[in-house]
Amino acid sequence: MNKVGQIEIIIKGFQGNIEITPENYDINNIIDILKNAEDLLFPNNKKERPIISYNIEKGSVKHIIKTSLQAILGFNAVLFQVQNDNSIDFLEAKTAKAFEFFQEEAQKQNYEFYISTSVPNSSLVVINKDTKFQRTEEVWAEAEFYFYGVIIDAGGKTKANIHLDTKEYGLLTIDAPKEVLAEYESNPLYKSFGVRASGKQNINTGEIDKNDLRLIDIIDYNPAFKEDYLKSLIKKAKQSWENVNDADEWLSSLRGYE
């Protein structure tokens, strides 16, 4: 059986004059904590992650999240770096966004969050209304991207989007203006497309913030291999090489080598 470790997210604060406890802590708040705890631990490849179990205890509200010890050791290293640098700019986008969630809650509710692990001498990150755990704007710049994959869902009554299944980035959710989707008379579902989208990219690491993608255009894309077309291109290109005796020497001369 795999060894198990845990992270603790302790929340201290009041609702009016009443201290928060598990008895008066709303279920929607618990859902938000769990979603962001998952992003802290496993920002990518959620389908392949180990089981995460949960318990809530008093003091004021203590969230206990248990999973594989290996994941907890990795997260403890993240906590150490956040604590040491007092910054989240180095984190992957989903992990950084989870820290930003706790920072926003601390400022809105005047809560204090204490995040630590079960690792001996665990690192501890404290988030309250006076801390500044937000990504530096200069690190994340607006950019345009091209993604290729299969559209498996499109639309939405209030907030329209498309779900694009890609090999390189997994499943992407891309906000889509309804007027762009309305242009397609035929059903785009389960067909391959190229998608041009805008979003934020880390100028230091090149990482794309997959939580904030916006559709610009859908491009017809057929990745099928056409052997006859490829052979015709090769045949056409051969005519340019008919008078070349030594291809390597010819290329070297074109590139300016002696």
Beta strands, then each sheet from edge to edge (+ up, - down):
strand 1: 4-12
strand 2: 14-15
strand 3: 18-19
strand 4: 53-58
strand 5: 61-68
strand 6: 112-117
strand 7: 125-127
strand 8: 140-155
strand 9: 161-166
strand 10: 170-175
strand 11: 192-202
strand 12: 214-220
sheet 1: 4+ 5- 1+ 6- 7+
sheet 2: 2+ 3-
sheet 3: 10+ 9- 8+ 11- 12+
end
